[in-house]
Amino acid sequence: MRAVIQRVTEARVTVTGETIGEIGPGLLVLLGVHQADTEEDARWLVEKIVALRIFEDDAGKMNRSVAETGGGILVVSQFTLCASTRKGTRPSFNDAARPDRAIPLYEFFLAQTATLLGRPVQTGRFGAMMDVALHNDGPVTLVIDSRLRE
């Protein structure tokens, strides 16, 4: 699984003009599911994201996690994160998991995140054309891949 994590002051997802997910301060997580991903990849990534110390403490240092700050998490599925641009200029999405595999892993990721965070997680709509609006805080943006584990 590959995730782009952005620390935000607010983020929102709309589908055909209707807001379906929205948070104040917290994390916007764009999530790509690779065809070889497993529940272990999801568990590892969830634990990493929820524990990331990328929020400022009272001294102004990035020392607090989203769990500690009480912030929200908005997770948006994004198969394009699994794109390969090795050949030519048209991305290949062959490495992205097909919906029959991706949806259960995406839903498992959401459930694990809510459990570890201790509160509900906001989401986009899998497979929908979504408009994502955010105010990046910092900006702080990280890319984490469960297969690289860096």
N, CA, C and O atoms as a DFTB+ gen file, in Angstrom:
600 C
 N C O
     1  1       0.853      -1.166       0.000
     2  2       0.000       0.000       0.000
     3  2       0.894       1.222       0.000
     4  3       1.944       1.261       0.641
     5  1       0.451       2.189      -0.721
     6  2       1.174       3.451      -0.776
     7  2       0.235       4.547      -0.302
     8  3      -0.922       4.619      -0.715
     9  1       0.754       5.398       0.572
    10  2      -0.059       6.488       1.105
    11  2       0.681       7.807       0.987
    12  3       1.882       7.889       1.243
    13  1      -0.049       8.827       0.599
    14  2       0.414      10.197       0.681
    15  2      -0.330      10.792       1.868
    16  3      -1.560      10.853       1.880
    17  1       0.435      11.231       2.869
    18  2      -0.150      11.752       4.104
    19  2       0.114      13.244       4.160
    20  3       1.260      13.684       4.064
    21  1      -0.941      14.015       4.314
    22  2      -0.801      15.461       4.400
    23  2      -1.401      15.953       5.705
    24  3      -2.553      15.662       6.027
    25  1      -0.593      16.711       6.457
    26  2      -1.107      17.349       7.668
    27  2      -1.924      18.543       7.199
    28  3      -1.440      19.376       6.432
    29  1      -3.168      18.620       7.666
    30  2      -4.089      19.654       7.182
    31  2      -4.734      20.405       8.341
    32  3      -4.830      19.898       9.458
    33  1      -5.171      21.622       8.045
    34  2      -6.007      22.346       8.999
    35  2      -7.463      22.005       8.750
    36  3      -8.302      22.116       9.644
    37  1      -7.760      21.580       7.503
    38  2      -9.087      21.080       7.151
    39  2      -8.999      20.381       5.802
    40  3      -8.132      20.690       4.985
    41  1      -9.907      19.438       5.580
    42  2      -9.982      18.728       4.305
    43  2     -11.418      18.247       4.110
    44  3     -12.150      17.990       5.066
    45  1     -11.789      18.134       2.840
    46  2     -13.175      17.744       2.513
    47  2     -13.172      16.994       1.181
    48  3     -12.384      17.299       0.285
    49  1     -14.060      16.016       1.066
    50  2     -14.279      15.278      -0.175
    51  2     -15.722      15.458      -0.585
    52  3     -16.634      15.273       0.221
    53  1     -15.929      15.820      -1.844
    54  2     -17.288      15.920      -2.373
    55  2     -17.413      15.036      -3.605
    56  3     -16.459      14.844      -4.359
    57  1     -18.614      14.505      -3.787
    58  2     -18.964      13.724      -4.971
    59  2     -20.235      14.347      -5.532
    60  3     -21.250      14.439      -4.842
    61  1     -20.172      14.767      -6.770
    62  2     -21.278      15.465      -7.440
    63  2     -21.878      16.570      -6.561
    64  3     -23.096      16.703      -6.443
    65  1     -20.993      17.349      -5.953
    66  2     -21.420      18.490      -5.161
    67  2     -21.830      18.196      -3.733
    68  3     -22.087      19.126      -2.968
    69  1     -21.901      16.924      -3.348
    70  2     -22.301      16.550      -1.989
    71  2     -21.063      16.215      -1.158
    72  3     -20.250      15.382      -1.561
    73  1     -20.920      16.859      -0.003
    74  2     -19.806      16.546       0.898
    75  2     -20.061      15.191       1.533
    76  3     -21.101      14.964       2.150
    77  1     -19.090      14.287       1.372
    78  2     -19.258      12.939       1.934
    79  2     -18.255      12.646       3.038
    80  3     -18.432      11.689       3.791
    81  1     -17.203      13.455       3.148
    82  2     -16.209      13.296       4.196
    83  2     -15.560      14.628       4.473
    84  3     -15.252      15.382       3.550
    85  1     -15.345      14.926       5.765
    86  2     -14.806      16.237       6.118
    87  2     -14.155      16.170       7.496
    88  3     -14.682      15.552       8.421
    89  1     -12.979      16.828       7.613
    90  2     -12.297      16.914       8.905
    91  2     -11.784      18.340       9.109
    92  3     -11.624      19.108       8.161
    93  1     -11.536      18.662      10.362
    94  2     -10.807      19.872      10.717
    95  2      -9.330      19.516      10.754
    96  3      -8.856      18.801       9.871
    97  1      -8.586      19.994      11.750
    98  2      -7.168      19.660      11.830
    99  2      -6.959      18.151      11.919
   100  3      -7.674      17.452      12.636
   101  1      -5.970      17.665      11.181
   102  2      -5.677      16.233      11.196
   103  2      -4.881      15.815       9.991
   104  3      -4.005      16.543       9.525
   105  1      -5.193      14.620       9.481
   106  2      -4.453      14.040       8.360
   107  2      -5.381      13.678       7.207
   108  3      -6.418      13.044       7.399
   109  1      -4.992      14.090       6.019
   110  2      -5.613      13.600       4.792
   111  2      -4.704      12.489       4.287
   112  3      -3.510      12.704       4.079
   113  1      -5.270      11.303       4.089
   114  2      -4.508      10.144       3.629
   115  2      -5.054       9.723       2.271
   116  3      -6.200       9.290       2.160
   117  1      -4.222       9.854       1.238
   118  2      -4.553       9.334      -0.086
   119  2      -3.958       7.941      -0.134
   120  3      -2.757       7.779       0.081
   121  1      -4.777       6.927      -0.413
   122  2      -4.362       5.535      -0.264
   123  2      -4.483       4.763      -1.568
   124  3      -5.555       4.690      -2.167
   125  1      -3.362       4.187      -1.996
   126  2      -3.346       3.315      -3.170
   127  2      -3.121       1.884      -2.743
   128  3      -2.232       1.606      -1.938
   129  1      -3.918       0.972      -3.274
   130  2      -3.798      -0.452      -2.937
   131  2      -3.179      -1.185      -4.127
   132  3      -3.730      -1.188      -5.227
   133  1      -2.035      -1.798      -3.886
   134  2      -1.297      -2.555      -4.891
   135  2      -1.860      -3.976      -4.951
   136  3      -2.366      -4.491      -3.955
   137  1      -1.769      -4.595      -6.106
   138  2      -2.341      -5.938      -6.269
   139  2      -1.704      -6.986      -5.349
   140  3      -2.332      -8.006      -5.066
   141  1      -0.480      -6.760      -4.881
   142  2       0.179      -7.722      -4.001
   143  2      -0.018      -7.407      -2.517
   144  3       0.509      -8.125      -1.668
   145  1      -0.761      -6.356      -2.189
   146  2      -0.940      -5.956      -0.793
   147  2      -1.779      -6.964      -0.014
   148  3      -2.619      -7.674      -0.567
   149  1      -1.515      -6.998       1.297
   150  2      -2.211      -7.906       2.203
   151  2      -2.713      -7.120       3.414
   152  3      -2.440      -5.928       3.555
   153  1      -3.450      -7.813       4.282
   154  2      -3.894      -7.182       5.526
   155  2      -2.696      -6.782       6.385
   156  3      -2.775      -5.799       7.122
   157  1      -1.597      -7.517       6.307
   158  2      -0.390      -7.153       7.058
   159  2       0.154      -5.794       6.581
   160  3       0.609      -4.991       7.396
   161  1       0.109      -5.539       5.274
   162  2       0.519      -4.228       4.758
   163  2      -0.362      -3.135       5.340
   164  3       0.127      -2.083       5.752
   165  1      -1.659      -3.391       5.370
   166  2      -2.602      -2.402       5.907
   167  2      -2.344      -2.146       7.386
   168  3      -2.308      -0.993       7.817
   169  1      -2.164      -3.209       8.169
   170  2      -1.896      -3.051       9.606
   171  2      -0.637      -2.222       9.843
   172  3      -0.638      -1.297      10.656
   173  1       0.432      -2.557       9.130
   174  2       1.696      -1.849       9.289
   175  2       1.530      -0.366       8.963
   176  3       2.007       0.499       9.698
   177  1       0.853      -0.086       7.859
   178  2       0.677       1.297       7.421
   179  2      -0.201       2.079       8.396
   180  3       0.104       3.230       8.710
   181  1      -1.275       1.479       8.873
   182  2      -2.148       2.143       9.843
   183  2      -1.365       2.489      11.109
   184  3      -1.440       3.614      11.602
   185  1      -0.620       1.527      11.625
   186  2       0.159       1.780      12.839
   187  2       1.145       2.918      12.640
   188  3       1.329       3.750      13.528
   189  1       1.776       2.955      11.482
   190  2       2.739       4.015      11.173
   191  2       2.048       5.373      11.100
   192  3       2.529       6.342      11.689
   193  1       0.938       5.456      10.391
   194  2       0.248       6.738      10.185
   195  2      -0.298       7.288      11.500
   196  3      -0.095       8.462      11.807
   197  1      -0.977       6.468      12.268
   198  2      -1.597       6.940      13.512
   199  2      -0.531       7.387      14.523
   200  3      -0.791       8.270      15.340
   201  1       0.652       6.790      14.475
   202  2       1.701       7.117      15.440
   203  2       2.674       8.198      14.956
   204  3       3.511       8.658      15.733
   205  1       2.578       8.609      13.690
   206  2       3.517       9.612      13.169
   207  2       3.508      10.870      14.024
   208  3       2.453      11.458      14.262
   209  1       4.663      11.274      14.476
   210  2       4.774      12.475      15.308
   211  2       5.074      13.674      14.409
   212  3       6.218      14.107      14.274
   213  1       4.011      14.190      13.801
   214  2       4.177      15.298      12.850
   215  2       3.347      16.526      13.229
   216  3       3.189      17.452      12.433
   217  1       2.822      16.519      14.449
   218  2       2.092      17.682      14.956
   219  2       2.930      18.348      16.041
   220  3       3.634      17.677      16.797
   221  1       2.847      19.660      16.108
   222  2       3.684      20.407      17.045
   223  2       3.230      20.241      18.488
   224  3       2.040      20.168      18.791
   225  1       4.235      20.182      19.371
   226  2       3.968      20.190      20.808
   227  2       3.997      21.643      21.289
   228  3       4.057      22.565      20.476
   229  1       3.954      21.846      22.590
   230  2       3.937      23.200      23.149
   231  2       5.217      23.976      22.864
   232  3       5.215      25.206      22.909
   233  1       6.303      23.276      22.572
   234  2       7.579      23.927      22.271
   235  2       7.747      24.188      20.773
   236  3       8.778      24.709      20.349
   237  1       6.739      23.828      19.970
   238  2       6.808      24.062      18.531
   239  2       7.546      22.989      17.756
   240  3       7.836      23.175      16.574
   241  1       7.857      21.866      18.395
   242  2       8.542      20.761      17.712
   243  2       7.526      19.715      17.276
   244  3       6.523      19.490      17.954
   245  1       7.794      19.074      16.134
   246  2       6.912      17.998      15.678
   247  2       7.146      16.789      16.577
   248  3       8.081      16.014      16.380
   249  1       6.267      16.651      17.570
   250  2       6.447      15.643      18.599
   251  2       5.161      14.930      18.975
   252  3       5.176      14.066      19.851
   253  1       4.043      15.271      18.333
   254  2       2.753      14.694      18.710
   255  2       2.118      13.997      17.509
   256  3       2.289      14.419      16.366
   257  1       1.390      12.935      17.788
   258  2       0.693      12.186      16.738
   259  2      -0.740      12.701      16.606
   260  3      -1.220      13.460      17.448
   261  1      -1.406      12.281      15.547
   262  2      -2.804      12.646      15.350
   263  2      -3.663      12.065      16.471
   264  3      -4.668      12.663      16.857
   265  1      -3.276      10.915      16.990
   266  2      -4.012      10.321      18.108
   267  2      -3.911      11.205      19.342
   268  3      -4.892      11.375      20.067
   269  1      -2.733      11.768      19.587
   270  2      -2.513      12.626      20.750
   271  2      -3.203      13.983      20.635
   272  3      -3.630      14.552      21.640
   273  1      -3.310      14.497      19.418
   274  2      -3.897      15.828      19.231
   275  2      -5.417      15.808      19.179
   276  3      -6.058      16.851      19.306
   277  1      -5.997      14.624      18.991
   278  2      -7.446      14.536      18.832
   279  2      -7.891      14.895      17.424
   280  3      -9.079      15.107      17.184
   281  1      -6.944      14.965      16.487
   282  2      -7.253      15.330      15.105
   283  2      -8.004      14.245      14.363
   284  3      -8.078      13.099      14.808
   285  1      -8.555      14.623      13.235
   286  2      -9.293      13.692      12.397
   287  2      -8.413      13.061      11.338
   288  3      -7.297      13.511      11.082
   289  1      -8.933      12.015      10.731
   290  2      -8.277      11.395       9.576
   291  2      -9.339      11.228       8.489
   292  3     -10.427      10.704       8.730
   293  1      -8.990      11.687       7.294
   294  2      -9.827      11.526       6.105
   295  2      -9.045      10.661       5.133
   296  3      -7.958      11.038       4.696
   297  1      -9.596       9.497       4.791
   298  2      -8.928       8.553       3.894
   299  2      -9.645       8.541       2.551
   300  3     -10.859       8.347       2.481
   301  1      -8.868       8.754       1.480
   302  2      -9.412       8.791       0.125
   303  2      -8.684       7.747      -0.715
   304  3      -7.460       7.790      -0.837
   305  1      -9.428       6.815      -1.291
   306  2      -8.813       5.806      -2.153
   307  2      -8.311       6.477      -3.433
   308  3      -8.983       7.335      -4.005
   309  1      -7.118       6.070      -3.867
   310  2      -6.535       6.676      -5.063
   311  2      -5.646       5.662      -5.763
   312  3      -4.455       5.555      -5.469
   313  1      -6.241       4.913      -6.697
   314  2      -5.505       3.856      -7.386
   315  2      -4.337       4.400      -8.192
   316  3      -3.400       3.656      -8.480
   317  1      -4.363       5.667      -8.562
   318  2      -3.288       6.237      -9.375
   319  2      -1.958       6.277      -8.627
   320  3      -0.912       6.452      -9.252
   321  1      -1.976       6.119      -7.298
   322  2      -0.721       6.065      -6.547
   323  2       0.085       4.819      -6.883
   324  3       1.279       4.756      -6.588
   325  1      -0.551       3.831      -7.494
   326  2       0.136       2.591      -7.867
   327  2       0.600       2.622      -9.323
   328  3       0.981       1.590      -9.875
   329  1       0.569       3.777      -9.933
   330  2       0.941       3.898     -11.337
   331  2       2.422       3.627     -11.554
   332  3       3.257       3.912     -10.696
   333  1       2.723       3.077     -12.706
   334  2       4.101       2.911     -13.148
   335  2       4.316       3.850     -14.329
   336  3       3.496       3.917     -15.245
   337  1       5.422       4.567     -14.292
   338  2       5.758       5.474     -15.404
   339  2       7.090       5.059     -16.024
   340  3       7.788       5.873     -16.629
   341  1       7.431       3.780     -15.864
   342  2       8.710       3.274     -16.395
   343  2       8.833       3.460     -17.904
   344  3       9.880       3.874     -18.402
   345  1       7.756       3.153     -18.627
   346  2       7.827       3.205     -20.084
   347  2       6.924       4.312     -20.604
   348  3       5.771       4.433     -20.191
   349  1       7.446       5.100     -21.494
   350  2       6.643       6.111     -22.171
   351  2       6.132       7.188     -21.237
   352  3       6.683       7.426     -20.163
   353  1       5.061       7.832     -21.678
   354  2       4.498       8.947     -20.916
   355  2       3.076       8.696     -20.440
   356  3       2.488       9.542     -19.766
   357  1       2.520       7.545     -20.784
   358  2       1.195       7.195     -20.282
   359  2       1.357       6.251     -19.096
   360  3       1.922       5.168     -19.250
   361  1       0.875       6.637     -17.921
   362  2       1.017       5.765     -16.759
   363  2       0.300       4.435     -16.951
   364  3      -0.770       4.369     -17.558
   365  1       0.908       3.383     -16.425
   366  2       0.281       2.069     -16.411
   367  2      -0.271       1.832     -15.009
   368  3       0.407       2.080     -14.011
   369  1      -1.493       1.355     -14.949
   370  2      -2.125       1.075     -13.659
   371  2      -2.261      -0.427     -13.419
   372  3      -3.078      -0.852     -12.601
   373  1      -1.468      -1.232     -14.122
   374  2      -1.542      -2.685     -14.000
   375  2      -1.209      -3.180     -12.597
   376  3      -1.676      -4.245     -12.192
   377  1      -0.403      -2.417     -11.847
   378  2      -0.024      -2.848     -10.496
   379  2      -1.083      -2.531      -9.445
   380  3      -1.022      -3.045      -8.328
   381  1      -2.043      -1.695      -9.790
   382  2      -3.114      -1.359      -8.844
   383  2      -4.045      -2.560      -8.682
   384  3      -4.360      -3.252      -9.649
   385  1      -4.475      -2.790      -7.455
   386  2      -5.402      -3.892      -7.199
   387  2      -6.743      -3.616      -7.870
   388  3      -7.210      -2.478      -7.910
   389  1      -7.344      -4.659      -8.388
   390  2      -8.685      -4.548      -8.971
   391  2      -9.690      -4.364      -7.830
   392  3      -9.411      -4.751      -6.695
   393  1     -10.852      -3.779      -8.119
   394  2     -11.824      -3.497      -7.055
   395  2     -12.185      -4.687      -6.168
   396  3     -12.376      -4.516      -4.964
   397  1     -12.281      -5.890      -6.740
   398  2     -12.664      -7.042      -5.914
   399  2     -11.621      -7.348      -4.849
   400  3     -11.947      -7.959      -3.831
   401  1     -10.401      -6.948      -5.056
   402  2      -9.331      -7.115      -4.071
   403  2      -9.100      -5.833      -3.274
   404  3      -8.865      -5.876      -2.067
   405  1      -9.169      -4.697      -3.959
   406  2      -8.862      -3.410      -3.331
   407  2      -9.914      -2.983      -2.303
   408  3      -9.562      -2.483      -1.235
   409  1     -11.178      -3.172      -2.609
   410  2     -12.239      -2.699      -1.706
   411  2     -12.144      -3.361      -0.323
   412  3     -12.188      -2.654       0.684
   413  1     -12.015      -4.701      -0.241
   414  2     -11.887      -5.295       1.101
   415  2     -10.660      -4.797       1.867
   416  3     -10.731      -4.603       3.080
   417  1      -9.540      -4.588       1.176
   418  2      -8.344      -4.087       1.849
   419  2      -8.510      -2.631       2.270
   420  3      -8.047      -2.237       3.340
   421  1      -9.166      -1.837       1.438
   422  2      -9.463      -0.442       1.775
   423  2     -10.372      -0.394       3.010
   424  3     -10.129       0.386       3.931
   425  1     -11.410      -1.221       3.028
   426  2     -12.324      -1.252       4.172
   427  2     -11.624      -1.778       5.432
   428  3     -11.904      -1.311       6.535
   429  1     -10.731      -2.731       5.273
   430  2      -9.938      -3.227       6.404
   431  2      -9.049      -2.102       6.939
   432  3      -8.939      -1.918       8.151
   433  1      -8.422      -1.360       6.043
   434  2      -7.584      -0.221       6.428
   435  2      -8.404       0.793       7.224
   436  3      -7.944       1.283       8.256
   437  1      -9.610       1.113       6.759
   438  2     -10.480       2.068       7.460
   439  2     -10.836       1.574       8.856
   440  3     -10.770       2.332       9.823
   441  1     -11.212       0.301       8.960
   442  2     -11.597      -0.266      10.257
   443  2     -10.415      -0.268      11.223
   444  3     -10.569       0.072      12.397
   445  1      -9.245      -0.647      10.736
   446  2      -8.049      -0.664      11.582
   447  2      -7.686       0.749      12.041
   448  3      -7.288       0.951      13.188
   449  1      -7.824       1.715      11.146
   450  2      -7.513       3.103      11.495
   451  2      -8.453       3.600      12.581
   452  3      -8.006       4.188      13.566
   453  1      -9.748       3.373      12.413
   454  2     -10.730       3.813      13.418
   455  2     -10.471       3.148      14.767
   456  3     -10.575       3.795      15.808
   457  1     -10.137       1.869      14.752
   458  2      -9.864       1.150      15.995
   459  2      -8.639       1.717      16.695
   460  3      -8.680       1.996      17.893
   461  1      -7.562       1.888      15.964
   462  2      -6.326       2.382      16.567
   463  2      -6.442       3.846      16.983
   464  3      -5.887       4.249      18.005
   465  1      -7.159       4.635      16.196
   466  2      -7.345       6.054      16.509
   467  2      -8.315       6.235      17.676
   468  3      -8.201       7.187      18.449
   469  1      -9.265       5.314      17.792
   470  2     -10.239       5.394      18.869
   471  2     -11.415       6.303      18.556
   472  3     -12.140       6.726      19.457
   473  1     -11.601       6.600      17.291
   474  2     -12.747       7.416      16.858
   475  2     -12.991       7.173      15.372
   476  3     -12.124       6.641      14.678
   477  1     -14.171       7.562      14.881
   478  2     -14.490       7.321      13.467
   479  2     -13.521       8.032      12.513
   480  3     -12.936       9.065      12.840
   481  1     -13.379       7.446      11.339
   482  2     -12.541       7.981      10.275
   483  2     -13.460       8.437       9.155
   484  3     -14.434       7.757       8.832
   485  1     -13.160       9.576       8.566
   486  2     -13.927      10.072       7.430
   487  2     -13.354       9.459       6.155
   488  3     -12.173       9.115       6.104
   489  1     -14.192       9.323       5.126
   490  2     -13.735       8.678       3.891
   491  2     -14.274       9.392       2.662
   492  3     -15.194      10.208       2.713
   493  1     -13.644       9.032       1.562
   494  2     -14.193       9.371       0.265
   495  2     -15.123       8.240      -0.150
   496  3     -15.631       7.510       0.701
   497  1     -15.347       8.092      -1.441
   498  2     -16.187       6.997      -1.952
   499  2     -15.367       6.213      -2.956
   500  3     -14.975       6.746      -3.994
   501  1     -15.108       4.960      -2.656
   502  2     -14.263       4.133      -3.504
   503  2     -14.790       4.122      -4.941
   504  3     -15.974       3.877      -5.174
   505  1     -13.906       4.387      -5.892
   506  2     -14.245       4.313      -7.310
   507  2     -14.973       5.514      -7.870
   508  3     -15.195       5.585      -9.079
   509  1     -15.351       6.455      -7.032
   510  2     -16.093       7.631      -7.506
   511  2     -15.135       8.711      -7.997
   512  3     -13.967       8.746      -7.609
   513  1     -15.645       9.590      -8.855
   514  2     -14.908      10.794      -9.220
   515  2     -15.110      11.767      -8.069
   516  3     -16.225      12.231      -7.828
   517  1     -14.029      12.074      -7.358
   518  2     -14.126      12.887      -6.148
   519  2     -13.394      14.205      -6.319
   520  3     -12.383      14.291      -7.017
   521  1     -13.924      15.227      -5.669
   522  2     -13.215      16.496      -5.531
   523  2     -12.683      16.538      -4.112
   524  3     -13.441      16.414      -3.151
   525  1     -11.367      16.715      -3.984
   526  2     -10.727      16.755      -2.671
   527  2     -10.180      18.164      -2.467
   528  3      -9.380      18.659      -3.260
   529  1     -10.629      18.794      -1.392
   530  2     -10.145      20.131      -1.047
   531  2      -9.423      20.048       0.286
   532  3      -9.873      19.355       1.199
   533  1      -8.310      20.751       0.401
   534  2      -7.558      20.725       1.645
   535  2      -6.780      22.016       1.834
   536  3      -6.463      22.726       0.880
   537  1      -6.488      22.291       3.081
   538  2      -5.554      23.343       3.445
   539  2      -4.394      22.633       4.120
   540  3      -4.483      22.213       5.274
   541  1      -3.288      22.508       3.364
   542  2      -2.108      21.814       3.866
   543  2      -1.485      22.646       4.970
   544  3      -1.304      23.854       4.816
   545  1      -1.161      22.015       6.067
   546  2      -0.622      22.694       7.245
   547  2       0.881      22.484       7.298
   548  3       1.342      21.370       7.547
   549  1       1.631      23.513       7.072
   550  2       3.085      23.434       7.155
   551  2       3.796      24.008       5.940
   552  3       4.405      25.071       6.063
   553  1       3.758      23.393       4.818
   554  2       3.138      22.104       4.491
   555  2       3.950      20.923       5.015
   556  3       5.181      20.933       5.009
   557  1       3.225      19.916       5.463
   558  2       3.828      18.650       5.871
   559  2       3.176      17.568       5.020
   560  3       1.979      17.307       5.143
   561  1       3.971      16.941       4.155
   562  2       3.483      15.887       3.270
   563  2       4.504      14.763       3.247
   564  3       5.689      14.999       3.011
   565  1       4.043      13.535       3.492
   566  2       4.913      12.360       3.505
   567  2       4.348      11.297       2.574
   568  3       3.136      11.198       2.381
   569  1       5.244      10.509       2.003
   570  2       4.846       9.357       1.195
   571  2       5.389       8.117       1.890
   572  3       6.584       8.027       2.173
   573  1       4.502       7.159       2.164
   574  2       4.907       5.925       2.837
   575  2       4.395       4.741       2.020
   576  3       3.234       4.706       1.612
   577  1       5.274       3.781       1.792
   578  2       4.931       2.582       1.036
   579  2       5.179       1.367       1.921
   580  3       6.287       1.179       2.422
   581  1       4.165       0.552       2.114
   582  2       4.285      -0.608       3.011
   583  2       5.286      -1.619       2.483
   584  3       5.816      -2.419       3.254
   585  1       5.556      -1.601       1.189
   586  2       6.525      -2.555       0.634
   587  2       7.971      -2.104       0.828
   588  3       8.887      -2.926       0.818
   589  1       8.177      -0.793       1.005
   590  2       9.534      -0.268       1.224
   591  2       9.881      -0.184       2.704
   592  3      11.042      -0.326       3.089
   593  1       8.857       0.050       3.536
   594  2       9.007       0.125       4.994
   595  2      10.172       1.023       5.420
   596  3      11.000       0.643       6.248
   597  1      10.215       2.231       4.830
   598  2      11.259       3.195       5.204
   599  2      10.729       4.195       6.195
   600  3      11.462       5.085       6.626
